[in-house]
Amino acid sequence: MVERLVPDELWELFQRVVPEAPSRPQGGGRCRHGDRQVLAAIVFVATSGCTWQQLPTASFGPSGATAHRRFTEWAKARVWAKLHRLVLDELGSRGELDWSRCAIDSVNMRALKKGDLTGPNPVDRGKYRSKIHLITERTGLPLSIGISGANTHDSQALIPMVKGIPPIRSRRGRRRRRPHKLHADKGYDYNHLRRRLSSRGIRHRIARKGIETSQRPGRHRWTIERTMAWLAGCRRLHRRYERKADHFLAFTSIACTLICYR
């Protein structure tokens, strides 16, 4: 089970970003569970959608409380974001990232316990939701991730998401963090956003309200819609159960890392 959820190649990458285990100067205490077993338990929770209490201890070793505690420690150390970037670096160094066309979009889901970065659903304001914002490259691999409340307009996230693209290795030359062209739907149809993208040297293809139908831009934006469907494979993202935004973002980073790795 552990080797299936955490293959050797992914484990080698994870070892490069995980912090060293804290030492006990006074000695004693219980033997610390291995990081690979804990990582497999966290991936199982993310993909199956089970609660920490439902984690099958017999299959992994660490209990749900131990896995949750380690998950929290690694989220504070930004391990999940670093792992996602490291997988992108490996893909970029092999020339498997296509920067010619990128797309941006968002999807929202119910926040059952409310918490940080949640907001009233624009359709039903009695229910709170969160949004996941994504920028993907041409084939649909996620490059930049962000979360916000459901009442945050998509246009407000465009520039922060573009700035959030990390410098990623290329097969030749220096690192790259700027797509050649960015596709977006009518929710981003604002002239000031077009000017900001142009000032950064990014060509834009944003659908215009009342002028264009959704079919023409959709010829290139279908890949990000498919990526949103891939995110649904991480069942922990079907609903937001985490009150802390950092924990919800961590599960989103895990899902995007698995998409890029696979």
Salt bridges, closest charged atoms under 4 A:
ASP8 OD1 - ARG36 NH2 2.84
ASP35 OD1 - ARG32 NH2 4.00
ASP35 OD1 - ARG70 NH1 2.79
ASP89 OD1 - ARG175 NH1 3.08
GLU90 OE2 - ARG16 NH1 3.59
GLU96 OE2 - ARG94 NE 3.15
ASP105 OD2 - ARG221 NH2 2.68
ASP154 OD1 - LYS131 NZ 2.77
ASP185 OD2 - ARG221 NH2 3.64
ASP189 OD1 - ARG194 NH2 2.80
GLU212 OE2 - ARG205 NH2 2.91
GLU225 OE2 - ARG221 NH2 3.69
GLU242 OE2 - ARG236 NH2 2.77
